[in-house]
Amino acid sequence: MKYTIKQARKLSDKSQQEMAQALGVHVQTYRKIENDPDSATIEQARIISKETGIPYNEIFFIGESTNSRVQEGGAM
């Protein structure tokens, strides 16, 4: 199953603030990453995967994939 970054964060019971701290960025920057997965660096994607406990290949880090999932009725 594939997850959006937001879904992965929520499944791991972490707040946006906690994820921002793990990434070493301001919470507004983290929110941008959730809304625009294309903006995540490879290192940020690796940290998100580690922090959420969800393998990298199960999280959408490409905006088009995330948008198509939402259009298909996937929850965010």
Summary of the structure (lengths in Angstrom):
residues: 76
radius of gyration: 11.1
end to end distance: 13.8
largest distance: 32.9
contacts: 202
relative contact order: 0.24
helix: 66%
strand: 3%
